[in-house]
Amino acid sequence: MNTRMAFGILLAIVLIVGAVGLGVYGYNLGLAQGLAQSDKLPVPPTGAAPYPYFGYPYFFRPFGFGFGFLGCLIPLLFLFVLFGVMRMVFWRASWGGMHHRHGAGGVPPMFEEWHKKAHEAK
């Protein structure tokens, strides 16, 4: 493991811990604000219970809002994008960057000449 990869992993861990810390801090701030204002809320009147809301036939969306049955593919797309970004960050490989291109148009002529000389020397 080289230092660049170790630094990337350390940076990711620090960012995740920082995001979790900010989330906990924000939650605690909201909780404290709500507790401070809870004594100012009016007491609801006693009497009959309100009529229950019934919106099942018109607002029930089992697979998400607006995407129909394909809404379950959104998390899968998110995972593909996440792993693609992680691949680019940690391995710095472009699409098809692992393949060696030899021949016309693949490399500059000066490099091709050096390459032929390097193999002839063996």
LINDAKA-V387835 format. One record per residue. N is the residue number from 1. PHI is phi in degrees with one decimal (* if undefined). NEAR is the number of other C-alpha atoms within 10 Angstrom. D_CENTER is the distance of its C-alpha to the mean C-alpha in Angstrom with 1 decimal. Layout:
((N PHI NEAR D_CENTER) (N PHI NEAR D_CENTER))
This chain:
((1 * 5 24.2) (2 -86.5 6 24.6) (3 -69.3 8 24.1) (4 -64.7 11 21.3) (5 -69.2 13 19.1) (6 -63.3 12 20.3) (7 -64.7 11 19.5) (8 -63.6 13 15.9) (9 -66.1 13 15.5) (10 -63.1 12 17.5) (11 -64.0 12 15.5) (12 -63.6 12 12.2) (13 -64.6 12 14.3) (14 -64.2 12 15.9) (15 -66.3 12 12.9) (16 -66.4 12 11.7) (17 -63.4 12 15.4) (18 -64.7 12 15.8) (19 -65.7 12 13.1) (20 -64.9 12 14.8) (21 -61.8 12 18.1) (22 -64.6 12 17.6) (23 -64.2 12 16.6) (24 -64.8 12 19.8) (25 -63.8 12 21.9) (26 -64.9 12 21.0) (27 -62.7 12 21.7) (28 -64.8 12 25.0) (29 -63.4 12 26.0) (30 -65.8 12 25.6) (31 -64.8 11 27.5) (32 -65.6 12 30.3) (33 -65.2 11 30.6) (34 -65.8 11 31.0) (35 -66.2 11 33.5) (36 -68.1 10 35.4) (37 -95.9 9 35.7) (38 -68.8 10 36.5) (39 -79.0 9 40.2) (40 -93.8 8 40.4) (41 -75.6 7 39.3) (42 -74.7 7 42.3) (43 -80.4 7 43.5) (44 -68.6 6 43.2) (45 -70.1 7 46.6) (46 -83.0 6 48.0) (47 149.5 6 49.1) (48 -68.9 6 47.8) (49 -70.6 7 44.1) (50 -66.6 6 42.2) (51 -65.9 6 41.9) (52 -69.8 6 38.8) (53 -78.7 6 36.2) (54 -126.4 8 36.1) (55 -122.3 8 33.4) (56 -61.7 8 32.7) (57 -67.5 7 34.0) (58 -99.9 7 32.5) (59 -118.8 9 29.1) (60 -82.2 10 28.0) (61 -126.7 13 24.9) (62 -70.9 9 24.0) (63 -116.0 13 21.1) (64 106.3 13 19.3) (65 -95.8 11 20.6) (66 87.2 9 21.8) (67 -109.8 12 20.3) (68 61.7 11 23.0) (69 -78.0 12 22.5) (70 -87.0 10 19.7) (71 -63.4 14 17.3) (72 -73.6 12 16.4) (73 -83.9 12 14.9) (74 -62.4 12 12.0) (75 -63.0 10 10.0) (76 -66.7 11 11.2) (77 -62.2 10 10.2) (78 -60.4 11 6.5) (79 -65.2 12 7.2) (80 -61.8 12 9.3) (81 -64.7 12 7.3) (82 -61.2 11 4.9) (83 -69.5 11 8.4) (84 -65.5 11 10.0) (85 -66.5 13 8.5) (86 -62.6 12 9.4) (87 -64.0 13 12.7) (88 -69.1 12 13.4) (89 -71.4 12 12.9) (90 -86.1 13 15.0) (91 -110.5 11 17.4) (92 51.0 11 17.9) (93 -100.4 11 19.1) (94 -83.2 9 19.4) (95 -66.3 8 19.7) (96 77.5 7 23.0) (97 -75.4 9 23.4) (98 -85.2 8 24.9) (99 -87.5 7 27.9) (100 -91.1 9 31.1) (101 -104.4 10 32.8) (102 -113.5 10 36.5) (103 118.7 10 39.1) (104 -66.8 9 39.7) (105 82.0 8 37.0) (106 -83.3 10 34.6) (107 -136.4 12 35.8) (108 -65.4 10 38.2) (109 -61.1 12 41.9) (110 -64.5 8 42.4) (111 -68.1 10 39.8) (112 -61.9 15 41.2) (113 -65.6 10 44.7) (114 -62.6 11 43.5) (115 -65.1 12 41.8) (116 -63.8 10 45.0) (117 -65.9 11 47.0) (118 -66.1 10 44.8) (119 -79.3 8 45.3) (120 -72.0 8 49.0) (121 -69.4 6 49.5) (122 -74.3 5 48.8))
